[in-house]
Every structure is written in C-alpha cells, then in structure tokens.
Amino acid sequence: MSIPTSVLAELLHAIPNWRPQMYFKSSLVALSHAMEDQVLAGEESPLVIATFQRERFYRQEAHRYRRIARRTEQVYVLSAPETDFQNQSGEYEMIAFDHEDALTQEWHLVVIAQQYANCLICRERTPQRESQRNGMDSNRRFEGIWTSDHRVCSEAAKILLDRIVQYRPELAEKLAEAKATYLSDSSEALPSAPQQFPTTNPDPFVNRLVNYLQVGQYKLMKAYRAIAAQEQKERLIHLMTVAIRRSLDPQKILEVAVEQLGQVLGACRSIIYRCSEKDATATIAHEYLQSNITTVQGETWLLQQNPFFQMVLDTRESLLVKEVTTHPSLAEANPSITQLVDQAGITSWLFVPVLYQDRLIGMVELHHCGSCPEEWTKDEIALVEAVANQVGVALIQAESYENLEVLNQQLEELDNTRSNLVAITGHELRTPLSTIQICLESLASEPDMSLELRQVMLNTALADAERMRTLVQDFLTLSQLESGRVEWNPEPVSLDECVELGVSHIRAHTAQSECPNLKVSVPDNLPRRGRGTCSRVGRRWSRRRRV
C-alpha cells in the first residue's frame, strides 16, 4: 500500500503559522538519539513512533528499539523493506510501507509520555542519489519541525497512527488504546506559534541534546577538515600529473608545482630548485610569492654551508624549523647563511627533499616571513611531500627522455656509419677481386702467353689477394673491437725497431718507382722502450701508406 501525502504537509496544514526549519542528517541523528535516550533514562512508558526511509537505516538502530520496547508496549517502527523487514508483531510493532510511499522521503520520531512530549517531523530536500554521488551522507538536508509542545506532538502522533491503521488494520484496537492514553483532547486548540525552551534550568533532555550536537559537530568538523585536505592533495597530484602528460620540460613542471603549492598552502614564499648532494650552491629559478614579500629568484642559494640542508641530506626526511633566528644550528653556521636568512626575511623554514630511489635531485622550500613563527601541520607537510614525489618522478622522466633522445641520435649516426662502411667495403673488395679474376681468366685462356707476362699476371693476382686478406683481417679486427673480444698481447718493444719495421713494410709493398724517399728521425725526448704488439705495426703503417 502506498500513501503519497506527506506527513509534514498534513501537520503544517494543521498548524499553518509554523515554519519548518532546515536540518542536516547529522543533526537529526543527534536529536533522535537524544529523544530515544530520554525514553531509556526515564521511568515512564511512553508512546514511541519511528519511521525509517530504508530498512538498512533501521538495522543500524534496531538494538536501541529493542531496549525501548522493554520500557513500553506502545512502540511502532515503520520502514520500507529491503530484505526481511515485514509487517509483524514482536517486541514492537513493525509496519512495512511501499517504496513509492511518501515516507521514503521523510524522517519522523514521536515520543509522548504523561510528563513530556517530543516530536521530529522532517522531509528530505536533497535527493538520496545526489547525496550518494557526493559521498557525504551526513550533508543530506531535511526541512521540518522539532518541538516539545504536547499538542503539536499529539497531532503528529495522530497523523502517524491513522496511517498505521491503513497499513495494518488488525492493529486498530491497539492504536485506539494508544490514542486514548497518550493523545491530548482534540478539542483543545493547537498553538499558533512554536514555543521555546526556558532559558534557565534546562531539563535532562536539553543537556543530552547539547552534548550530542557538540560531539556531532566536532566529528563533522574533523571529517570536513580531512576531506578538504584530501581534496587539496588529490587536486595537486592531478595537476602535476596533467603537467607531466602535457610536457616533459622540467622547467615547466617545476613552475606548475611551485605555483600550486604557494596558492594552496598560502606560504609567504615557495621555491623549488634542482640540486644534488655534492652541489655547493643552487640558483633559484622557480618561486611563488605572496604580496609584499622580497623575491629571491635568480639568487645563489648556499647549500653545503646551510646546516638545515645538511640535516635533510643526513635524514632523507622533511625538516621543519619553526623559529629560524633562534635555532642553535644557525648560531653555529657560516655568517653568509645568517645574512641570507635576514635578507630573505625567513621566520619559519620548511625543507622537503625531492628524492628518486634515495638520490637527491631537488628541494622544495616553504618560507614564512611574518613576525610570528608558523608551524605547518602534518597534513600540510604530507601534501608537500606528495607533490615532491610527483616532481621527482617528473624530473626523472624528463631526464630519461633527454638521454633517450641522445641515444637515438647516436644510434642513427652509428647506423649511417655502418651503411657507409658496407658500401666502402663492397667497393674495396670488388676492385682486387676483379683484378684477380681478370688475371686468372687470362692465364687460363692464353696458353701461349710468354713466361714473363705470366709472371706479371701471377704477381698482380697475388698482390690483390694480399690486399683482400688485409681488408678482411682489418674488418675482423674492427668487429672484435666493437664486441670487446679483441685480445692484446703486449710485450717489451723498442721504438726504433718498430719504426724500422714499419718503413721496411712500406718499401716491401711499394714499387721502387713509387716508393717515396723516407727518412727516419726519432726525437731524443721519446722513450726508447715500451710495451706493445709489433705484429700490428706493419698493418698500421700499411693503412697509412694507402691513405
């Protein structure tokens, strides 16, 4: 069965001069718990009517209503079923209503005793789907009435009891008994305006209410603070990720990081610079300033002489110096550091290292330049550390990209060299091979060739064969050099002998008419003996001769 009419609308129709107020779900939970606790703490047996939008909400409070049922027999719980909630009579009366019923968007709790009465009649204004998308169930908004006026509470109870009898007609007799026992005389006029609690001597219910609201508000503030910090962290990380994807330029990445950190944390000065453990100084190229703060962009930043920088190097962790001017390490530091602090006006100093695999590649610094020291919270420091980690990854990616470009260029040059080498090799081998082929074909086809001409042909073929052997040997040596498999067997040699061996090799492989007039002159200041491989000297001189 489904009833589309709102209980709040019916109640406001009965008291037209009353205006509903706005409540968040967290406030309704506190009010409901306070009303339930008043029943549990008292000695009376009141009428209790509670409605739940969904069965899962009822399950969270079911244990409280089992305790309330031990106090009174007039307990009615209404809910939209999801699993096994159904119409039944047990410790208390359970009434199931349809998912299209108006009660699925409402929150009601009515408690009426002989000495007191309280009612909470509200209707949700924020759709549940929207609240689920936002992930903030406690921020769901309701409008309604909360009062302790006995006549208004009786009217609200009457509306709910009339609905219950439509859902479960078999309870008509019990509901009539509840009306006769707890509800005020219907002939008495309803109040035209809400009445306030007295300002003095509040009852226990008000004390419990204040306690619940204070605790609830404190938890809510903590939750909001944590959510805000997490949102800031995720937004910064997202911006860093977008900057990395858009560009691998480390300068642009550092510029984005320092700007976002300065805006989010509100530090007087934020700087990021690249450095290593062995750097003595660093140049400040990226800075974000608040108004009326002196810039340090372009300044040379002392590192090795800075005691705080050295502390970060030793611990590999962030360092917060709350009061820089009174810190003992500054008194013992180089006067140039004290001068730097005075010129920059640093009161509080935060260092966050940019690390990659425990290797320092940069530093993030936040400066507070006010008259009073500033202490950044753990969440804020964790946020800066998260950004520093992203900056480290970005810098390494940019560095790897630069190295990859250099390697690609080297590989391209090597590939061109190999192509040229293959072309040259083919040309160098083709010439002697053609000569040998012509000589052998001539000897085979000319049996009447004179002995002198035969000898010339043979000598030419042998010379070109030696030339081919030398070329092949040179290429084998080159291949061994590239693969690192060449074996050197150095031995004591005389410089004069090496020179004479090279000269004789040239004369032996050069026609007398073509042989130049060689003069050997070895400077006296050169060592006469050393270690080397004489067998390679001839080939070296032979290659010099061909060039």
Secondary structure by P-SEA (a helix, b strand, c coil): ccccccaaaaaaaacccbbbbbbcaaaaaaaaaaaaaaaaacccbbbbbbbbccaaaaaacaaaaaaaaaaccbbbbbbbcccccccccccbbbbbbccccccccbbbbbbbcccbbbbbbbbbcccaaaaaaacccccbbbbbcccccaaaaaaaaaaaaaaaaaacccaaaaaaaaaaccccccccccccbbbbcccccccaaaaaaaaaaaaaaaaaaaaaaaaaaaaaaaaaaaaaaaaaaacccaaaaaaaaaaaaaaaacccbbbbbbbcccccccccccccccccccccccbbbbccccaaaaaaaaacbbbbbcccccccccccccaaaaaaaaaacccbbbbbbbcccccccbbbbbbbcccbbbbbcaaaaaaaaaaaaaaaaaaaaaaaaaaaaaaaaaaaaaaaaaaaaaaaaaaaaaaaaaaaaaaaaaaaacccccaaaaaaaaaaaaaaaaaaaaaaaaaaaaaaaaacccccccccccaaaaaaaaaaaaaaacccccccbbbbbbbccccccccccccaaaaaaaaaaac
